[in-house]
Amino acid sequence: MLLLACGDDASGPETPRDAGPDAARADVDASIEDARVVVSDASVNDAEAPVETDAGSIDCSAPADGVLPRDLRCTGLYKAGTELAEGLIEYTPAYVLWSDDADKRRFASFPAGTKIDVRDPNAFVFPEGTKFWKEFSVLGSDGRPRRAETRLLQKGPDGWLYTSYVWNAAQTEAIQMDNTNGVPNQDVGGTAHIVPTRDQCNECHGGRTDQILGWDAVMLGSGATIDRAQLAPFVDALPAATIPGSAVEQAALGYLHANCGVSCHNELATAKARDSGLFLRLEAGELATVQATDTVRTGMNKQPSPNAKLDGLPTNVTSWRGIRSGQPDRSLLVARQRIRGFEGQMPRIGTKIVDEQGVQSVVDWIEAMPTIGGYPAPAP
C-alpha cells in the first residue's frame, strides 16, 4: 500500500504519534463489537466462496477490478468481531512512516513451516503465502477515533498482491476500494485521510526488493515492538543493525531511512528516486560511522539534479544544497519536507499535512553538525 513515500518515527525507541495496539481503541472497538464475524482464511483461489458467519453470509468474491476478496473479513485478519485471528504477529517498527498523524496497527502472518530469508539484512525475502495488514485510524468529523482503511499485501506464486479496504460509517465492515477508474478515495468518512490506488501502492513498495517497507535490520532493531518469540519459528536469526552517532543523529537518520530511503531514495533499479543520486536508506554494512552512511555521503552539499522538481520552493533554491552543515534553511532536504501541494514536496504522495516533528528532527541534526564535527563545511 502506499506506505507514504518518504517513513515510521523520528524519535526511535519512542513512538508517541503511533502509539501501538492500545492507542485510541475503545471507541473504535465498541462500534463494531456486535458484528460477530467468524471466517476462515480465504485465499486467492477460494475467494469466490461465501462465508457463513454469525452476522450472516459474507461475500468473499473478488471485485471486477481485483483478485483479493472484496470483504476484509475474508482475508484472515479477524476470527470474531474485533478479535484477531490466531498466529498474527503485531508489530511497530523502530521508525515509522508519517501518515498525516493517523494511528496505525500492523499485523503479519506467515505460513506454518516457512522461513523469512534474512541473509541480506537490508532486504528480507518473504515466503509465498505471507500477508501484511496495516490499519489506519483517524479522528472522524465528530472528533472520535474511527477506522478509515486497512491495507493488505499478500504474496502469491507470481508476486505481491495489494489493495485497500475502506471502513463503512458504522464501522461494521471494510470493503475493497474501487480501483476501476484509478482514482483514490479522498477524505474518507469526512476525514482528511487518503486511500491510495494499487498503482500508487507500487510507487513506494516497488522500491523494496520484496515490497515490504518496514522490515529490515534497522526497522526491526532497537526500538521496534514485536514479539520475538512469536517470530522465532519463521526466522533463524534476526539480524540487528544499530544506527551510529548521537541521539540527535540517530533520530534524523532513522526518520529519513523510514520515510524516504526504504521506498524511493535508494539504489534499487525500481526505486522512484534512484536517478536523483540522493540515497537515504541506511545500509547495514555502512553503519560504522555517521559519515559512512549514504545519507551523509550523497546528501552533503549535493546540488539539485537537472530534472529536480523545484515548484513550490523559494526562487533562489538553485543555490541551495541537499544538506548544508549548520544551515537547515538552505538545505533542500528540509525545504521539501516543509511544503505540500506541489510536486516537489516530500514525501511526494499520500500526505497533505507536514510532519512537524519529523522536520524538526532533521533540522536539529543539521543545526548540530558544526558542534558535533566531522561533517563537510557548507558549500559557498
C-alpha positions in Angstrom: 0.0 0.0 0.0 1.2 3.4 -0.3 3.5 3.4 2.6 3.7 7.0 2.3 6.7 7.8 0.4 9.4 9.4 2.5 8.7 7.0 6.8 7.8 5.4 11.0 9.1 7.8 13.9 11.8 10.3 14.2 12.3 9.5 17.9 13.5 5.9 17.6 12.5 3.9 20.6 9.6 6.1 21.5 6.6 6.3 19.1 4.2 8.8 20.7 2.4 9.6 17.4 1.9 6.0 16.6 1.2 4.5 20.0 0.6 0.9 19.0 -2.1 -1.6 19.8 -3.9 0.2 22.5 -4.0 3.7 21.1 -7.5 5.2 20.8 -9.1 1.7 20.6 -12.0 1.8 23.0 -14.4 3.8 20.8 -13.4 2.0 17.7 -13.7 -1.5 19.1 -17.0 -0.7 20.8 -18.5 0.4 17.5 -18.1 -3.0 15.8 -18.3 -5.3 18.7 -21.8 -6.6 17.6 -20.5 -7.8 14.3 -19.6 -11.3 15.4 -17.7 -12.5 12.3 -16.1 -15.9 12.1 -14.3 -16.6 8.9 -11.7 -18.9 7.6 -8.6 -17.6 5.8 -9.9 -17.1 2.3 -7.0 -17.5 -0.2 -6.8 -16.0 -3.7 -8.0 -19.3 -5.1 -11.1 -19.8 -2.9 -12.1 -16.1 -2.6 -15.3 -16.8 -4.6 -16.9 -18.9 -1.9 -19.2 -17.0 0.5 -18.5 -17.4 4.2 -21.3 -18.1 6.7 -20.9 -16.2 10.0 -23.0 -15.2 13.0 -23.6 -12.0 11.1 -24.9 -13.8 8.1 -23.3 -14.7 4.7 -20.3 -12.7 3.7 -19.5 -12.2 0.0 -15.8 -13.3 -0.4 -15.7 -12.9 -4.2 -13.2 -10.6 -5.8 -14.3 -7.3 -7.3 -14.3 -6.9 -11.1 -11.1 -5.0 -11.0 -9.2 -7.1 -8.4 -8.2 -10.6 -7.3 -8.3 -10.4 -3.5 -11.6 -10.9 -1.6 -13.9 -7.8 -1.6 -14.5 -8.0 2.1 -11.7 -7.6 4.7 -13.3 -10.3 6.9 -12.4 -12.9 4.2 -8.6 -12.2 4.4 -7.8 -13.9 7.6 -7.3 -10.9 9.8 -10.3 -11.5 12.2 -12.0 -14.5 13.6 -14.8 -12.9 15.6 -15.7 -9.3 15.8 -12.5 -7.4 16.5 -10.8 -10.5 17.9 -7.7 -11.1 15.8 -7.1 -14.4 14.2 -4.6 -16.7 16.0 -1.0 -16.6 14.9 -0.9 -13.0 13.8 2.2 -11.1 14.7 1.5 -7.4 15.7 4.5 -5.1 15.4 5.6 -1.5 15.3 8.9 -0.6 13.5 11.6 1.3 15.3 11.0 4.2 12.9 7.5 4.8 11.4 6.2 6.2 8.2 4.4 9.6 8.6 0.7 9.1 7.7 -0.7 12.6 8.5 -0.9 11.7 12.2 -3.1 8.6 11.7 -2.8 5.9 14.4 -1.8 2.6 12.9 -1.7 -1.1 13.8 0.3 -3.6 11.8 0.0 -7.3 11.5 1.9 -10.1 9.7 1.1 -13.7 9.0 3.5 -16.4 7.7 2.5 -19.9 6.6 3.5 -22.6 9.1 6.8 -24.2 8.4 8.1 -21.4 6.2 11.1 -19.1 6.8 11.9 -15.5 6.1 15.2 -15.2 4.2 17.2 -12.6 6.1 20.6 -13.2 4.6 20.6 -9.7 3.2 19.9 -7.5 6.3 18.7 -4.7 4.1 16.2 -6.7 2.0 14.3 -9.6 3.6 12.6 -12.0 1.3 9.3 -13.5 2.4 7.8 -16.9 1.7 4.8 -17.4 -0.6 1.6 -17.0 1.4 2.9 -14.1 3.6 0.3 -11.5 4.5 0.8 -8.0 5.9 -2.1 -5.8 7.1 -1.9 -2.1 8.1 -4.9 -0.5 9.8 -5.3 3.3 9.8 -7.5 5.1 12.4 -8.2 8.8 12.3 -10.4 11.3 14.1 -13.9 11.4 12.5 -16.0 14.6 11.9 -17.4 14.0 15.4 -13.9 14.1 17.0 -14.0 10.4 17.8 -11.4 7.9 16.5 -12.6 5.6 13.7 -11.1 3.1 11.4 -10.6 4.6 7.9 -8.9 1.8 6.0 -7.0 -1.4 6.2 -4.3 -2.2 3.6 -3.4 -5.8 2.7 -0.2 -7.1 1.0 -0.3 -10.8 0.1 2.5 -12.7 -1.6 1.3 -15.2 -4.2 3.1 -17.5 -6.6 3.6 -14.7 -9.1 4.5 -11.9 -6.7 2.7 -9.5 -4.4 -1.0 -8.5 -4.5 -2.1 -5.4 -2.6 -5.3 -3.5 -2.0 -7.1 -1.2 0.4 -10.3 -1.9 2.4 -12.4 1.1 3.3 -14.4 1.0 6.5 -18.1 2.0 6.5 -19.6 4.7 8.7 -21.0 2.1 11.1 -17.5 0.5 11.5 -19.0 -2.9 10.9 -17.2 -3.9 7.6 -14.4 -2.8 5.3 -14.9 -3.3 1.6 -12.2 -3.2 -1.1 -12.0 0.1 -2.7 -12.9 0.6 -6.4 -9.8 0.9 -8.5 -11.6 0.8 -11.8 -11.1 4.4 -12.6 -7.7 4.7 -10.9 -9.0 7.4 -8.5 -8.1 7.2 -4.8 -10.7 7.7 -2.1 -10.3 11.2 -0.8 -11.3 12.4 2.6 -12.7 9.1 3.8 -15.6 9.4 6.1 -15.4 13.1 6.3 -11.7 13.0 7.4 -8.6 14.1 5.5 -7.5 10.6 5.1 -6.5 9.5 1.5 -6.7 5.9 0.4 -4.2 5.1 -2.4 -4.9 3.2 -5.6 -3.0 0.0 -6.2 -0.7 1.8 -8.7 0.2 4.3 -6.1 1.0 1.5 -3.6 3.6 0.3 -6.1 5.2 3.7 -6.3 6.6 3.1 -2.8 6.6 -0.6 -2.4 8.4 -1.1 -5.7 11.5 0.5 -4.1 12.0 -2.6 -2.0 13.4 -5.9 -3.3 10.5 -7.8 -1.8 8.0 -5.0 -1.3 7.7 -4.8 2.5 9.0 -1.4 3.7 9.0 -1.8 7.5 11.1 -5.0 7.8 14.9 -4.8 7.7 17.7 -4.9 10.3 17.2 -1.2 11.2 13.4 -1.2 11.3 13.2 -4.3 13.5 16.3 -3.2 15.5 16.4 -1.2 18.7 13.1 0.5 19.4 10.9 -1.9 17.4 8.0 -3.5 19.2 7.5 -7.2 18.2 7.1 -10.5 20.0 10.4 -12.1 19.0 9.5 -15.4 20.5 6.4 -15.5 18.2 8.6 -14.5 15.3 11.3 -17.1 16.0 9.8 -20.1 14.2 9.9 -18.0 10.9 13.5 -16.7 11.1 16.6 -18.5 12.0 18.4 -15.4 13.3 17.1 -11.9 13.0 20.0 -9.6 12.0 20.4 -6.4 14.0 21.8 -3.0 12.9 22.5 0.0 15.1 22.4 3.5 13.8 25.6 5.3 14.6 26.0 8.7 16.2 24.4 10.8 18.9 20.7 10.6 19.8 20.1 13.7 17.5 21.9 12.0 14.6 20.1 8.7 15.1 16.7 10.3 15.2 17.2 12.1 11.9 18.9 9.2 10.1 16.2 6.8 11.3 13.4 9.1 10.2 14.9 9.6 6.7 15.6 5.9 6.4 12.0 5.0 7.1 10.2 7.9 5.3 12.5 8.3 2.3 15.2 5.7 2.0 13.5 2.3 2.1 10.9 3.2 -0.6 12.3 5.7 -3.0 15.8 7.2 -2.2 17.9 4.1 -2.7 20.0 2.4 -5.5 17.5 -0.3 -6.4 16.7 0.0 -10.1 12.9 0.2 -9.4 13.2 2.9 -6.7 11.4 6.0 -7.9 14.1 8.5 -6.7 17.1 6.4 -7.8 18.1 8.9 -10.5 18.2 11.8 -8.0 21.5 10.4 -6.7 20.3 11.2 -3.1 20.3 7.9 -1.2 18.8 8.0 2.3 18.5 4.3 3.1 20.7 3.0 5.9 22.7 0.0 4.6 23.6 -2.4 7.4 27.2 -2.7 6.2 27.8 1.1 6.2 26.9 2.0 9.8 30.4 2.2 11.3 30.1 6.0 11.5 27.6 8.6 10.6 29.9 9.8 7.8 29.9 6.3 6.3 26.1 6.4 5.6 24.7 7.1 2.2 22.7 9.9 3.7 25.8 11.9 4.5 27.9 10.7 1.5 25.3 11.6 -1.1 23.4 14.4 0.7 26.0 16.8 2.0 26.4 19.8 -0.3 24.6 18.0 -3.1 23.4 20.2 -5.9 19.9 19.8 -7.3 19.8 17.3 -10.2 19.0 18.8 -13.7 15.5 17.2 -13.6 14.8 18.2 -9.9 11.2 19.4 -9.3 11.5 22.8 -7.7 8.0 24.1 -7.9 6.7 25.4 -4.5 10.3 26.2 -3.3 11.9 29.6 -3.0 13.2 31.1 -6.2 16.8 31.1 -5.1 16.7 27.4 -4.3 19.1 26.6 -7.1 21.9 27.9 -4.9 20.9 25.6 -2.1 22.3 22.1 -1.4 20.7 18.8 -0.3 22.2 19.2 3.2 24.3 22.2 4.3 26.0 21.8 7.6 24.6 24.2 10.2 22.1 25.7 7.7 18.8 23.9 7.6 17.1 27.0 6.0 19.3 26.4 2.9 19.0 22.7 2.8 16.7 21.3 0.1 16.0 18.2 2.2 14.2 20.4 4.8 12.6 22.7 2.3 10.9 19.7 0.6 9.6 18.4 3.9 8.0 21.7 4.7 5.8 22.1 1.5 2.6 20.4 0.5 0.5 20.7 -2.7 3.5 20.8 -5.0 5.3 18.0 -7.0 8.5 18.9 -5.2 7.1 18.0 -1.8 8.5 15.1 0.2 7.0 12.6 0.8 5.8 13.1 -2.8 2.4 11.3 -2.4 0.0 10.2 0.3 0.3 13.2 2.6 -1.3 16.6 2.9 0.0 17.6 6.3 3.6 18.5 7.2 5.2 16.2 9.8 6.4 19.0 12.1 8.1 16.5 14.5 9.9 14.7 11.7 11.0 18.0 10.1 12.3 19.2 13.5 14.4 16.0 13.9 16.2 16.8 10.6 16.6 20.5 11.4 18.1 19.7 14.9 20.6 17.4 13.2 21.7 19.9 10.6 22.0 22.7 13.2 24.1 20.5 15.4 26.6 19.4 12.7 29.2 22.2 13.3 29.2 21.3 17.0 29.3 17.6 16.5 32.1 17.9 14.0 33.2 15.6 11.2 30.8 17.0 8.5 31.9 18.8 5.4 31.8 22.6 5.6 28.8 24.1 3.7 29.5 24.8 0.0 29.7 28.5 -1.0 
